[in-house]
């Protein structure tokens, strides 16, 4: 256990559905991240939050909407997704100070299938 | 692209042998990290090496960093079947928080 939990672990949704992914970290970290991992592609950073403020949006389509109500919780709201959005979505957290690049702790991921 | 490149993409060895994976990058970095991922799971941090360090050890892991060649290697000694996983390098190249991951090496250790 890394101290980062994600729910649900598996999700199948139609293109017209709305669903949310949840991430929670119990490590007292101030930064949280969403990544997308598709088959045979490198890990893609989607969003970064630090102390609840979004500090990075890596040109992610608006059908993905993040929410960070506090430093321990991170959500990814999904709507009108496309089949190519099927992937493993990973949440991570880290203790961050400017310019330091500390190690990240990952959750187990949510395997998303869009039909 | 600032993405890290790893080679080989896949590596298959016998249990007890050593495994070496390499990572190259294009920018100057503050640190370089190695992660491990079992199939379909989250990544687990293995080791971090700072730009002013040349070598670091952790158990059966040995990481080297050559900033002049912009490359790093991860050596796993006396491999075990349980080491079967994908291994990723990731580097921090300044700015706030953003760490860029490499393409990964898939290691299979045959019992």
Backbone of each chain as ProteinMPNN parsed JSONL, in Angstrom:
{"seq_chain_A": "XXXXXXXXXXXXXXXXXXXXXXXXXXXXXXXXXXXXXXXXXXXXXXXXXXXXXXXXXXXXXXXXXXXXXXXXXXXXXXXXXXXXXXXXXXXXXXXXXXXXXXXXXXXXXXXXXXX", "coords_chain_A": {"N_chain_A": [[0.839, -1.205, 0.0], [0.584, 2.174, -0.909], [-0.366, 4.434, 0.292], [-1.989, 5.938, -1.228], [-5.156, 5.957, -2.498], [-7.52, 4.802, -4.922], [-10.689, 5.025, -6.448], [-13.372, 4.14, -8.691], [-11.851, 0.851, -9.129], [-12.187, -0.35, -11.538], [-13.942, 0.681, -14.439], [-16.608, 0.865, -16.63], [-18.007, 2.66, -19.174], [-20.487, 4.294, -21.157], [-20.422, 6.412, -24.078], [-22.053, 8.575, -23.634], [-22.337, 8.825, -20.961], [-21.877, 10.183, -17.6], [-19.345, 10.19, -15.288], [-17.29, 9.861, -12.316], [-13.923, 9.792, -11.201], [-12.154, 8.977, -8.253], [-9.648, 10.019, -5.972], [-7.591, 9.606, -3.152], [-5.248, 10.686, -0.77], [-3.188, 9.717, 1.931], [-0.932, 10.763, 3.029], [-0.135, 13.24, 3.747], [0.766, 14.926, 1.784], [1.277, 17.766, -0.424], [0.904, 18.068, -3.128], [-0.884, 16.846, -5.944], [-1.643, 14.585, -8.63], [-2.946, 13.792, -11.886], [-2.597, 11.151, -14.168], [-2.555, 9.683, -17.442], [-2.433, 6.469, -18.779], [-1.945, 4.791, -21.605], [-2.105, 1.877, -23.702], [1.034, 0.892, -24.861], [2.027, 3.479, -24.925], [3.754, 6.329, -23.599], [3.586, 7.376, -20.157], [1.228, 9.875, -19.558], [1.09, 13.071, -18.34], [-1.663, 14.703, -16.939], [-3.027, 16.615, -15.223], [-1.985, 18.833, -12.593], [-2.06, 19.569, -9.19], [-1.423, 21.825, -6.563], [-1.531, 22.402, -3.192], [-4.345, 22.572, -3.466], [-4.635, 24.199, -5.677], [-4.721, 24.427, -9.179], [-1.908, 23.778, -11.051], [-0.964, 22.872, -13.403], [-2.123, 22.119, -16.599], [-2.218, 19.91, -18.968], [-2.921, 20.451, -21.749], [-5.378, 19.091, -21.901], [-8.388, 17.592, -23.103], [-11.63, 19.16, -22.723], [-13.574, 17.424, -21.881], [-12.606, 16.061, -19.791], [-12.587, 16.857, -16.474], [-11.033, 18.185, -13.781], [-11.091, 18.183, -10.16], [-10.221, 19.529, -7.065], [-10.841, 19.512, -3.954], [-9.519, 19.665, -1.516], [-6.206, 19.24, -0.084], [-5.974, 16.514, 0.161], [-7.706, 15.133, -1.436], [-8.713, 14.265, -4.718], [-10.442, 14.598, -7.724], [-11.606, 13.286, -10.86], [-13.687, 14.279, -13.224], [-15.747, 12.892, -15.66], [-17.116, 13.169, -18.888], [-19.077, 12.605, -21.805], [-17.135, 10.933, -23.152], [-14.67, 9.498, -25.414], [-14.011, 6.483, -27.301], [-11.204, 6.268, -27.523], [-10.332, 7.266, -25.177], [-10.193, 5.275, -23.407], [-8.257, 3.755, -20.968], [-5.654, 3.359, -18.465], [-6.044, 5.185, -15.603], [-4.129, 7.045, -13.545], [-3.511, 8.204, -10.308], [-1.442, 10.342, -8.387], [0.641, 11.462, -5.661], [2.724, 13.904, -4.034], [5.27, 15.328, -1.942], [5.944, 18.556, -2.276], [8.313, 21.069, -3.018], [9.291, 24.18, -4.429], [10.977, 23.584, -7.459], [12.16, 21.16, -6.709], [11.255, 18.505, -7.324], [10.249, 15.993, -6.076], [9.915, 12.451, -5.171], [7.143, 10.568, -6.401], [4.08, 9.186, -5.223], [2.046, 6.609, -6.128], [-1.365, 5.733, -6.802], [-3.35, 2.686, -7.234], [-4.648, 2.862, -9.634], [-7.33, 3.411, -12.033], [-8.993, 1.397, -14.195], [-10.293, 2.28, -17.124], [-12.868, 1.8, -19.423], [-14.289, 2.798, -22.361], [-17.247, 2.522, -24.05]], "CA_chain_A": [[0.0, 0.0, 0.0], [1.417, 3.377, -1.02], [-0.993, 5.558, 0.959], [-2.839, 6.622, -2.198], [-6.221, 5.046, -2.915], [-8.32, 5.238, -6.056], [-11.933, 4.308, -6.703], [-13.364, 2.684, -8.639], [-10.679, 0.234, -9.755], [-12.567, -0.611, -12.926], [-15.12, 1.446, -14.829], [-17.032, 0.772, -18.019], [-19.017, 3.683, -19.381], [-20.838, 4.639, -22.521], [-19.931, 7.727, -24.492], [-22.937, 9.653, -23.171], [-22.394, 8.809, -19.497], [-21.041, 11.047, -16.769], [-18.831, 9.468, -14.132], [-16.154, 10.515, -11.655], [-12.879, 9.014, -10.548], [-11.769, 9.585, -6.984], [-8.324, 9.702, -5.444], [-7.362, 10.121, -1.806], [-3.915, 10.361, -0.26], [-3.106, 9.75, 3.403], [0.49, 10.949, 3.261], [0.149, 14.627, 4.102], [1.408, 15.617, 0.663], [0.593, 18.966, -0.875], [0.705, 18.043, -4.572], [-1.566, 15.668, -6.47], [-1.509, 14.503, -10.08], [-3.625, 12.784, -12.694], [-1.892, 10.664, -15.337], [-3.227, 8.721, -18.303], [-1.513, 5.483, -19.328], [-2.55, 3.988, -22.658], [-1.266, 0.773, -24.15], [2.163, 1.198, -25.746], [2.317, 4.912, -24.94], [4.329, 6.761, -22.318], [2.701, 7.965, -19.158], [0.917, 11.255, -19.921], [0.619, 13.927, -17.262], [-2.868, 15.44, -17.325], [-3.247, 17.767, -14.342], [-1.234, 18.915, -11.35], [-2.591, 20.481, -8.185], [-0.584, 22.061, -5.404], [-2.356, 23.086, -2.193], [-5.685, 22.713, -4.066], [-4.631, 25.06, -6.855], [-4.229, 23.748, -10.375], [-0.693, 24.407, -11.545], [-0.634, 22.361, -14.734], [-3.149, 21.47, -17.405], [-1.39, 19.544, -20.099], [-3.734, 20.459, -22.973], [-6.33, 17.98, -21.796], [-9.719, 17.973, -23.595], [-12.541, 19.628, -21.669], [-14.426, 16.327, -21.401], [-12.001, 15.68, -18.509], [-12.665, 18.024, -15.603], [-10.526, 17.834, -12.457], [-11.544, 18.94, -8.998], [-9.383, 19.259, -5.903], [-11.459, 20.268, -2.863], [-8.51, 19.876, -0.468], [-4.923, 18.644, -0.47], [-5.995, 15.054, 0.284], [-8.672, 14.525, -2.346], [-8.66, 14.701, -6.11], [-11.446, 13.94, -8.542], [-11.584, 13.512, -12.293], [-15.046, 14.131, -13.719], [-15.702, 12.443, -17.049], [-18.386, 13.248, -19.609], [-19.026, 12.442, -23.273], [-15.817, 10.444, -23.53], [-14.502, 8.79, -26.667], [-13.356, 5.173, -27.092], [-9.749, 6.4, -27.373], [-10.042, 7.658, -23.792], [-10.004, 4.049, -22.619], [-6.861, 3.739, -20.505], [-5.474, 3.284, -17.015], [-5.883, 6.525, -15.064], [-3.351, 6.953, -12.319], [-3.383, 9.359, -9.432], [-0.212, 10.319, -7.604], [0.842, 12.613, -4.79], [4.104, 14.102, -3.615], [5.593, 16.485, -1.121], [6.653, 19.39, -3.245], [8.807, 22.425, -2.816], [9.629, 24.644, -5.783], [12.223, 23.18, -8.1], [12.803, 19.99, -6.11], [10.923, 17.258, -8.012], [10.288, 14.852, -5.166], [9.327, 11.206, -5.661], [5.686, 10.534, -6.395], [3.446, 7.965, -4.734], [0.939, 6.353, -7.035], [-2.451, 4.827, -6.49], [-3.382, 1.492, -8.075], [-5.212, 3.17, -10.939], [-8.684, 3.042, -12.462], [-9.006, 0.918, -15.579], [-11.49, 2.839, -17.743], [-13.225, 1.346, -20.759], [-15.374, 3.581, -22.941], [-17.861, 1.709, -25.112]], "C_chain_A": [[0.87, 1.25, 0.0], [0.847, 4.55, -0.26], [-1.844, 6.389, 0.021], [-3.886, 5.606, -2.68], [-7.012, 5.659, -4.057], [-9.571, 4.381, -6.157], [-12.655, 4.946, -7.884], [-12.088, 2.116, -9.259], [-10.931, -0.066, -11.227], [-13.847, 0.165, -13.219], [-15.364, 1.246, -16.313], [-18.14, 1.796, -18.201], [-19.263, 3.911, -20.861], [-20.413, 6.069, -22.822], [-20.811, 8.866, -23.997], [-23.011, 9.737, -21.651], [-21.569, 9.923, -18.872], [-20.625, 10.224, -15.551], [-17.679, 10.263, -13.525], [-15.195, 9.491, -11.085], [-12.455, 9.761, -9.285], [-10.398, 9.109, -6.558], [-8.194, 10.335, -4.073], [-5.96, 9.737, -1.355], [-3.861, 10.624, 1.238], [-1.675, 10.033, 3.846], [0.853, 12.367, 3.674], [0.859, 15.404, 3.014], [0.609, 16.843, 0.232], [0.306, 18.978, -2.375], [0.031, 16.74, -4.993], [-1.624, 15.759, -7.991], [-2.495, 13.503, -10.664], [-2.754, 12.463, -13.901], [-2.803, 9.741, -16.131], [-2.166, 7.773, -18.863], [-2.274, 4.604, -20.321], [-1.564, 2.908, -23.086], [-0.195, 1.292, -25.112], [2.42, 2.687, -25.898], [2.936, 5.294, -23.605], [3.257, 7.315, -21.402], [2.487, 9.442, -19.493], [0.403, 12.004, -18.705], [-0.588, 14.72, -17.747], [-2.993, 16.735, -16.524], [-2.344, 17.657, -13.116], [-1.919, 19.923, -10.447], [-1.583, 20.601, -7.056], [-1.373, 22.908, -4.414], [-3.71, 23.495, -2.796], [-5.719, 23.575, -5.318], [-4.058, 24.303, -8.058], [-3.015, 24.487, -10.912], [-0.29, 23.905, -12.927], [-1.876, 21.743, -15.364], [-2.48, 21.176, -18.737], [-2.208, 19.388, -21.368], [-4.712, 19.296, -23.016], [-7.696, 18.434, -22.304], [-10.673, 18.277, -22.441], [-13.506, 18.551, -21.199], [-13.84, 15.689, -20.128], [-11.966, 16.929, -17.634], [-12.179, 17.651, -14.21], [-11.133, 18.714, -11.375], [-10.68, 18.545, -7.813], [-9.907, 20.066, -4.727], [-10.511, 20.53, -1.691], [-7.257, 19.098, -0.854], [-4.935, 17.126, -0.435], [-6.874, 14.368, -0.748], [-8.57, 15.138, -3.736], [-9.69, 13.899, -6.893], [-11.145, 14.207, -10.016], [-12.981, 13.207, -12.81], [-14.992, 13.887, -15.229], [-17.066, 12.617, -17.694], [-18.155, 13.257, -21.101], [-17.645, 12.017, -23.744], [-15.857, 9.71, -24.855], [-13.837, 7.438, -26.396], [-11.841, 5.28, -26.893], [-9.346, 6.9, -25.984], [-9.903, 6.443, -22.878], [-8.526, 3.921, -22.261], [-6.851, 3.442, -19.008], [-5.215, 4.711, -16.521], [-5.271, 6.417, -13.677], [-3.332, 8.282, -11.59], [-2.077, 9.223, -8.66], [-0.181, 11.534, -6.696], [2.316, 12.718, -4.452], [4.188, 15.296, -2.676], [6.436, 17.385, -1.992], [7.105, 20.713, -2.671], [9.315, 22.892, -4.179], [10.98, 24.137, -6.262], [12.856, 21.913, -7.581], [12.465, 18.674, -6.792], [11.023, 16.036, -7.131], [9.628, 13.624, -5.773], [7.817, 11.239, -5.487], [5.202, 9.167, -5.923], [2.162, 7.767, -5.518], [-0.134, 5.478, -6.394], [-2.452, 3.654, -7.453], [-3.988, 1.729, -9.452], [-6.667, 2.766, -11.087], [-8.594, 2.63, -13.921], [-10.336, 1.346, -16.195], [-11.66, 2.283, -19.149], [-14.427, 2.137, -21.234], [-15.952, 2.814, -24.127], [-18.753, 2.577, -26.008]], "O_chain_A": [[1.787, 1.373, 0.812], [1.508, 5.584, -0.164], [-2.368, 7.43, 0.416], [-3.546, 4.543, -3.199], [-7.157, 6.879, -4.147], [-9.522, 3.164, -5.974], [-12.571, 6.159, -8.072], [-11.321, 2.865, -9.864], [-10.016, -0.039, -12.05], [-14.722, 0.292, -12.362], [-14.471, 1.426, -17.142], [-19.114, 1.793, -17.448], [-18.374, 3.744, -21.697], [-20.085, 6.835, -21.916], [-20.362, 10.011, -23.944], [-23.674, 10.623, -21.11], [-20.698, 10.519, -19.506], [-21.466, 9.636, -14.871], [-17.164, 11.204, -14.128], [-15.604, 8.457, -10.556], [-12.404, 10.991, -9.249], [-10.033, 7.95, -6.755], [-8.633, 11.465, -3.856], [-5.533, 8.596, -1.536], [-4.405, 11.607, 1.741], [-1.255, 9.594, 4.916], [2.022, 12.663, 3.923], [1.486, 16.428, 3.286], [-0.589, 16.938, 0.496], [-0.461, 19.818, -2.846], [0.337, 15.67, -4.466], [-1.652, 16.848, -8.565], [-2.837, 12.503, -10.033], [-2.239, 13.358, -14.572], [-3.7, 9.101, -15.581], [-1.13, 8.214, -19.359], [-3.12, 3.793, -19.943], [-0.358, 3.014, -22.862], [-0.489, 2.032, -26.051], [2.981, 3.114, -26.908], [2.67, 4.651, -22.59], [2.163, 7.673, -21.838], [3.453, 10.18, -19.688], [-0.602, 11.617, -18.109], [-0.556, 15.331, -18.815], [-3.056, 17.823, -17.097], [-1.99, 16.566, -12.667], [-2.311, 21.002, -10.891], [-0.968, 19.617, -6.644], [-1.831, 24.001, -4.749], [-4.149, 24.634, -2.642], [-6.764, 23.664, -5.963], [-3.035, 23.627, -7.95], [-3.084, 25.683, -11.196], [0.621, 24.451, -13.549], [-2.582, 20.95, -14.74], [-2.213, 22.08, -19.529], [-2.198, 18.329, -21.995], [-4.852, 18.613, -24.03], [-8.133, 19.539, -21.981], [-10.547, 17.733, -21.343], [-14.198, 18.751, -20.201], [-14.498, 14.879, -19.474], [-11.381, 17.943, -18.015], [-12.841, 16.877, -13.519], [-11.615, 19.818, -11.63], [-10.436, 17.36, -7.584], [-9.465, 21.195, -4.515], [-10.68, 21.505, -0.959], [-7.258, 18.374, -1.85], [-4.008, 16.497, -0.946], [-6.796, 13.152, -0.918], [-8.37, 16.341, -3.905], [-9.796, 12.681, -6.744], [-10.522, 15.208, -10.372], [-13.415, 12.055, -12.839], [-14.29, 14.58, -15.965], [-18.077, 12.244, -17.099], [-17.186, 13.828, -21.601], [-17.052, 12.649, -24.619], [-16.922, 9.347, -25.355], [-13.172, 7.269, -25.373], [-11.255, 4.472, -26.173], [-8.16, 6.951, -25.657], [-9.538, 6.576, -21.71], [-7.657, 3.972, -23.131], [-7.898, 3.295, -18.378], [-4.275, 5.365, -16.971], [-5.821, 5.789, -12.773], [-3.159, 9.342, -12.192], [-1.661, 8.115, -8.32], [-0.888, 12.514, -6.929], [3.064, 11.747, -4.568], [3.3, 16.147, -2.63], [7.533, 17.006, -2.402], [6.377, 21.382, -1.938], [9.727, 22.069, -4.996], [11.989, 24.247, -5.565], [13.983, 21.598, -7.962], [13.319, 17.789, -6.839], [11.809, 15.132, -7.415], [8.883, 13.719, -6.748], [7.289, 11.85, -4.557], [5.825, 8.139, -6.186], [1.303, 8.648, -5.565], [0.148, 4.612, -5.566], [-1.652, 3.618, -8.388], [-3.856, 0.888, -10.341], [-7.169, 1.901, -10.37], [-8.173, 3.41, -14.776], [-11.388, 0.826, -15.824], [-10.732, 2.292, -19.957], [-15.469, 2.144, -20.578], [-15.244, 2.496, -25.082], [-19.355, 2.071, -26.956]]}, "seq_chain_B": "XXXXXXXXXXXXXXXXXXXXXXXXXXXXXXXXXXXXXXXXXXXXXXXXXXXXXXXXXXXXXXXXXXXXXXXXXXXXXXXXXXXXXXXXXXXXXXXXXXXXXXXXXXXXXXX", "coords_chain_B": {"N_chain_B": [[10.565, 16.875, -28.23], [10.405, 16.459, -24.668], [10.429, 14.071, -23.544], [11.659, 11.111, -21.928], [13.768, 8.549, -23.2], [13.909, 5.079, -23.253], [15.941, 2.166, -23.23], [16.662, -1.351, -23.34], [13.442, -1.761, -25.024], [12.206, -4.04, -24.251], [13.172, -6.792, -22.2], [14.471, -9.942, -21.547], [15.472, -12.238, -19.197], [17.314, -14.805, -17.409], [16.575, -16.039, -14.151], [18.624, -14.873, -11.531], [20.523, -13.701, -13.142], [21.944, -10.493, -14.109], [20.213, -7.426, -14.739], [20.146, -4.743, -16.962], [19.057, -1.509, -17.596], [18.572, 1.339, -19.65], [18.393, 4.904, -19.816], [17.725, 7.835, -21.604], [17.817, 11.384, -21.96], [16.863, 14.784, -22.843], [17.06, 17.382, -21.854], [18.537, 19.651, -19.396], [18.706, 18.478, -16.034], [17.272, 18.311, -12.704], [16.95, 16.128, -11.04], [16.861, 12.532, -11.38], [14.677, 9.834, -11.561], [13.743, 6.456, -10.801], [11.173, 4.165, -11.463], [8.959, 1.428, -10.782], [6.589, -0.759, -12.277], [4.123, -3.035, -11.839], [2.126, -5.193, -13.848], [-0.67, -3.45, -14.999], [-0.943, -1.997, -12.678], [-0.304, 0.611, -10.187], [2.558, 2.874, -10.238], [5.652, 2.353, -8.546], [7.942, 4.028, -6.575], [11.437, 3.72, -6.872], [14.139, 4.7, -6.66], [15.999, 7.739, -6.342], [18.152, 9.943, -7.959], [20.305, 12.641, -7.717], [21.288, 15.509, -9.695], [23.89, 16.153, -9.159], [25.008, 13.84, -8.346], [26.64, 10.727, -9.05], [26.386, 8.023, -8.795], [24.258, 5.645, -7.24], [23.052, 3.454, -4.702], [20.688, 0.937, -3.8], [19.831, -1.626, -2.002], [19.557, -4.35, -4.123], [19.69, -2.725, -6.293], [21.317, -0.551, -8.542], [22.05, 2.621, -9.559], [23.22, 4.735, -12.087], [24.336, 7.949, -13.189], [25.004, 10.025, -15.854], [25.545, 13.103, -16.577], [26.778, 14.491, -18.588], [26.429, 12.972, -20.825], [23.777, 12.862, -20.772], [22.322, 10.648, -19.71], [21.177, 7.698, -17.994], [21.474, 4.724, -16.043], [19.927, 1.736, -14.884], [20.68, -0.874, -12.838], [19.843, -4.099, -11.985], [20.766, -6.448, -9.778], [21.402, -10.004, -9.49], [18.835, -11.105, -10.315], [15.325, -11.769, -9.695], [12.355, -13.778, -10.106], [10.243, -12.275, -9.191], [10.978, -9.728, -9.84], [10.011, -9.194, -12.291], [8.481, -6.866, -14.3], [7.511, -3.573, -15.457], [9.821, -0.965, -16.001], [10.453, 2.394, -15.346], [12.082, 5.419, -16.167], [12.228, 8.717, -14.845], [12.349, 12.208, -15.033], [13.171, 15.304, -13.453], [13.102, 18.463, -14.577], [13.38, 21.055, -13.692], [11.423, 24.003, -12.838], [8.156, 23.764, -11.442], [7.215, 21.009, -9.814], [6.672, 19.301, -12.092], [7.293, 16.182, -13.449], [8.803, 14.249, -15.888], [8.108, 11.303, -17.602], [9.77, 8.38, -18.881], [9.707, 6.035, -21.653], [9.717, 3.425, -20.834], [10.893, 0.133, -19.852], [10.248, -3.202, -20.388], [10.644, -5.795, -18.286], [11.313, -9.216, -18.113], [11.772, -11.849, -15.965], [12.871, -15.014, -15.998], [12.041, -17.938, -14.281]], "CA_chain_B": [[9.878, 16.32, -27.052], [11.275, 16.325, -23.512], [10.233, 12.715, -23.035], [12.82, 10.254, -21.814], [13.762, 7.347, -24.018], [14.55, 3.97, -22.555], [16.228, 0.957, -23.995], [15.792, -1.81, -24.421], [12.008, -1.69, -24.747], [11.872, -5.29, -23.557], [14.361, -7.539, -21.794], [14.13, -11.226, -20.943], [16.687, -12.845, -18.641], [17.122, -15.916, -16.478], [16.705, -15.708, -12.728], [20.017, -14.874, -11.088], [21.318, -12.809, -13.998], [21.769, -9.06, -13.89], [19.444, -6.717, -15.766], [20.532, -3.342, -17.107], [18.168, -0.685, -18.406], [19.155, 2.649, -19.887], [17.46, 6.008, -20.028], [18.359, 9.05, -22.11], [16.939, 12.545, -21.912], [17.385, 15.829, -23.716], [17.228, 18.673, -21.181], [19.25, 19.563, -18.134], [17.781, 17.952, -15.03], [17.567, 18.445, -11.278], [17.124, 14.768, -10.557], [16.299, 11.476, -12.201], [14.076, 8.833, -10.686], [13.333, 5.198, -11.414], [9.943, 3.595, -10.929], [8.619, 0.083, -11.225], [5.148, -0.944, -12.395], [3.618, -4.363, -12.151], [1.125, -5.101, -14.899], [-1.977, -2.897, -14.679], [-0.961, -1.41, -11.333], [0.364, 1.903, -10.087], [4.013, 2.868, -10.209], [6.285, 2.389, -7.232], [9.229, 4.709, -6.642], [12.564, 2.869, -6.481], [15.364, 5.403, -6.287], [16.159, 9.079, -6.909], [19.546, 10.367, -8.011], [20.351, 14.068, -8.0], [22.154, 15.828, -10.83], [25.289, 16.234, -8.73], [25.448, 12.508, -7.937], [27.017, 9.906, -10.197], [25.988, 6.646, -8.581], [23.512, 5.439, -6.021], [22.698, 2.049, -4.498], [19.619, 0.619, -2.861], [19.671, -3.077, -2.057], [20.091, -4.937, -5.363], [19.605, -1.728, -7.352], [22.409, 0.408, -8.687], [21.727, 3.617, -10.575], [24.28, 5.672, -12.447], [23.888, 9.127, -13.92], [26.046, 10.733, -16.594], [24.87, 14.308, -17.07], [27.416, 14.948, -19.832], [25.806, 12.189, -21.895], [22.323, 12.903, -20.553], [21.85, 9.272, -19.658], [21.193, 7.011, -16.698], [21.215, 3.293, -16.158], [19.463, 1.008, -13.699], [21.158, -2.253, -12.806], [19.267, -4.977, -10.965], [21.659, -7.604, -9.664], [20.834, -11.264, -8.995], [17.393, -10.901, -10.53], [14.368, -12.769, -9.219], [11.116, -13.788, -10.887], [9.396, -11.192, -8.686], [11.405, -8.454, -10.443], [9.288, -9.033, -13.554], [7.687, -5.638, -14.227], [8.014, -2.506, -16.325], [10.638, 0.001, -15.259], [10.406, 3.71, -15.986], [12.842, 6.534, -15.626], [11.471, 9.971, -14.821], [13.291, 13.246, -14.663], [12.679, 16.625, -13.093], [13.983, 19.374, -15.303], [13.188, 22.429, -13.255], [10.027, 24.383, -12.722], [7.454, 23.362, -10.24], [6.512, 19.741, -9.703], [6.469, 18.421, -13.239], [8.269, 15.121, -13.682], [8.525, 13.633, -17.185], [8.408, 9.877, -17.589], [10.268, 7.737, -20.076], [8.841, 5.1, -22.362], [9.661, 2.183, -20.077], [11.489, -1.138, -20.253], [9.497, -4.334, -19.832], [11.594, -6.833, -17.879], [10.786, -10.526, -17.738], [12.768, -12.707, -15.348], [12.375, -16.386, -16.133], [12.518, -18.752, -13.139]], "C_chain_B": [[10.865, 16.187, -25.9], [11.224, 14.915, -22.947], [11.534, 11.959, -22.964], [12.654, 9.036, -22.698], [14.49, 6.246, -23.267], [14.859, 2.853, -23.517], [16.868, -0.065, -23.077], [14.317, -1.616, -24.066], [11.56, -2.916, -23.977], [13.152, -6.071, -23.318], [13.914, -8.814, -21.103], [15.409, -11.897, -20.477], [16.316, -14.01, -17.733], [17.285, -15.412, -15.041], [18.174, -15.846, -12.315], [20.919, -13.991, -11.921], [21.067, -11.355, -13.605], [20.988, -8.451, -15.046], [19.876, -5.264, -15.786], [19.579, -2.645, -18.054], [18.757, 0.71, -18.502], [18.089, 3.677, -20.192], [18.24, 7.192, -20.564], [17.337, 10.171, -22.118], [17.6, 13.692, -22.643], [17.672, 17.149, -23.02], [18.168, 18.524, -19.998], [18.242, 19.177, -17.055], [18.226, 18.317, -13.62], [17.783, 17.078, -10.647], [16.511, 13.786, -11.54], [15.83, 10.372, -11.263], [13.77, 7.574, -11.492], [12.126, 4.657, -10.67], [9.75, 2.201, -11.51], [7.104, -0.025, -11.28], [4.861, -2.399, -12.723], [2.404, -4.195, -13.063], [-0.21, -4.555, -14.395], [-2.081, -2.243, -13.317], [-0.314, -0.023, -11.349], [1.877, 1.758, -10.058], [4.515, 2.961, -8.772], [7.662, 3.02, -7.383], [10.333, 3.797, -6.117], [13.715, 3.692, -5.922], [15.406, 6.758, -6.995], [17.637, 9.428, -6.869], [19.573, 11.825, -8.443], [21.39, 14.349, -9.081], [23.623, 15.925, -10.441], [25.814, 14.896, -8.201], [25.747, 11.684, -9.173], [26.54, 8.464, -10.054], [25.237, 6.556, -7.26], [23.088, 3.98, -5.932], [21.511, 1.95, -3.555], [19.356, -0.869, -2.98], [20.322, -3.654, -3.302], [20.064, -3.963, -6.539], [20.832, -0.831, -7.339], [22.045, 1.335, -9.838], [22.949, 4.482, -10.823], [23.676, 6.818, -13.245], [25.09, 9.791, -14.558], [25.403, 11.96, -17.225], [25.513, 14.829, -18.355], [26.832, 14.209, -21.037], [24.285, 12.194, -21.803], [21.759, 11.483, -20.557], [21.983, 8.717, -18.245], [20.988, 5.527, -16.957], [20.775, 2.748, -14.812], [19.934, -0.428, -13.825], [20.466, -2.98, -11.666], [20.143, -6.219, -10.904], [20.901, -8.815, -9.125], [19.309, -11.255, -9.106], [16.565, -12.089, -10.033], [13.124, -12.707, -10.083], [10.202, -12.637, -10.477], [9.813, -9.822, -9.211], [10.725, -8.208, -11.785], [8.306, -7.873, -13.447], [8.161, -4.715, -15.344], [8.733, -1.485, -15.466], [10.691, 1.303, -16.053], [11.411, 4.647, -15.331], [11.943, 7.773, -15.696], [12.427, 11.069, -14.385], [12.57, 14.568, -14.389], [13.626, 17.643, -13.688], [13.731, 20.821, -14.942], [11.722, 22.788, -13.245], [9.415, 23.749, -11.491], [6.74, 22.038, -10.45], [6.578, 18.805, -10.892], [7.642, 17.455, -13.404], [7.87, 14.422, -14.974], [8.985, 12.194, -17.181], [8.921, 9.391, -18.941], [9.286, 6.716, -20.608], [8.781, 3.728, -21.706], [10.386, 1.021, -20.708], [10.704, -2.249, -19.576], [10.485, -5.463, -19.553], [10.853, -8.12, -17.532], [11.934, -11.348, -17.176], [12.195, -14.124, -15.304], [12.93, -17.254, -15.013], [13.373, -19.924, -13.605]], "O_chain_B": [[12.028, 15.844, -26.114], [11.91, 14.61, -21.971], [12.41, 12.125, -23.812], [11.543, 8.554, -22.917], [15.566, 6.468, -22.711], [14.139, 2.622, -24.489], [17.553, 0.309, -22.124], [13.992, -1.333, -22.913], [10.648, -2.846, -23.152], [14.089, -6.023, -24.115], [13.087, -8.782, -20.192], [16.329, -12.104, -21.269], [15.16, -14.175, -17.342], [18.041, -14.478, -14.774], [18.862, -16.794, -12.693], [21.977, -13.571, -11.452], [20.125, -11.034, -12.88], [21.09, -8.902, -16.187], [19.962, -4.624, -14.737], [19.322, -3.114, -19.163], [19.366, 1.205, -17.553], [17.034, 3.37, -20.746], [19.303, 7.523, -20.039], [16.138, 9.933, -22.265], [18.767, 13.597, -23.025], [18.445, 17.959, -23.532], [18.553, 17.412, -19.636], [17.062, 19.512, -17.154], [19.4, 18.594, -13.374], [18.681, 16.893, -9.826], [15.739, 14.167, -12.421], [16.51, 10.027, -10.296], [13.566, 7.627, -12.705], [12.057, 4.681, -9.441], [10.289, 1.849, -12.559], [6.406, 0.543, -10.44], [5.299, -2.923, -13.747], [1.74, -3.159, -13.037], [-0.813, -5.118, -13.482], [-3.183, -1.962, -12.845], [0.157, 0.448, -12.385], [2.407, 0.662, -9.877], [3.881, 3.567, -7.908], [8.456, 2.596, -8.223], [10.193, 3.179, -5.061], [14.21, 3.411, -4.831], [14.907, 6.899, -8.111], [18.297, 9.227, -5.85], [18.934, 12.197, -9.427], [22.263, 13.523, -9.346], [24.502, 15.795, -11.292], [26.924, 14.823, -7.675], [25.165, 11.92, -10.233], [26.318, 7.768, -11.046], [25.527, 7.273, -6.303], [22.8, 3.343, -6.945], [21.347, 2.76, -2.642], [18.735, -1.324, -3.94], [21.52, -3.466, -3.514], [20.383, -4.345, -7.664], [21.317, -0.413, -6.287], [21.767, 0.885, -10.95], [23.627, 4.907, -9.887], [22.639, 6.668, -13.89], [26.078, 10.085, -13.886], [24.788, 11.867, -18.287], [24.865, 15.534, -19.128], [26.753, 14.761, -22.134], [23.595, 11.61, -22.639], [20.84, 11.165, -21.312], [22.775, 9.19, -17.43], [20.401, 5.131, -17.965], [21.186, 3.226, -13.755], [19.624, -1.113, -14.8], [20.5, -2.533, -10.52], [20.245, -6.958, -11.883], [19.907, -8.684, -8.411], [18.597, -11.381, -8.109], [17.031, -13.226, -9.964], [12.865, -11.69, -10.726], [9.474, -12.089, -11.305], [9.074, -8.851, -9.046], [10.853, -7.124, -12.354], [7.406, -7.89, -12.607], [9.093, -5.038, -16.081], [8.312, -1.18, -14.35], [10.938, 1.311, -17.259], [11.568, 4.666, -14.11], [11.022, 7.848, -16.509], [13.224, 10.875, -13.468], [11.543, 14.896, -14.984], [14.808, 17.684, -13.346], [13.851, 21.711, -15.784], [10.872, 21.971, -13.601], [10.122, 23.257, -10.611], [5.76, 21.969, -11.192], [6.542, 17.59, -10.698], [8.804, 17.853, -13.486], [6.711, 14.041, -15.136], [10.117, 11.895, -16.802], [8.558, 9.916, -19.993], [8.183, 6.554, -20.086], [7.877, 2.945, -21.999], [10.488, 0.921, -21.931], [10.515, -2.246, -18.36], [11.085, -6.016, -20.474], [9.895, -8.113, -16.76], [12.956, -11.525, -17.839], [11.178, -14.386, -14.662], [14.143, -17.308, -14.81], [13.852, -20.704, -12.782]]}, "name": "protein", "num_of_chains": 2, "seq": "XXXXXXXXXXXXXXXXXXXXXXXXXXXXXXXXXXXXXXXXXXXXXXXXXXXXXXXXXXXXXXXXXXXXXXXXXXXXXXXXXXXXXXXXXXXXXXXXXXXXXXXXXXXXXXXXXXXXXXXXXXXXXXXXXXXXXXXXXXXXXXXXXXXXXXXXXXXXXXXXXXXXXXXXXXXXXXXXXXXXXXXXXXXXXXXXXXXXXXXXXXXXXXXXXXXXXXXXXXXXXXXXXX"}
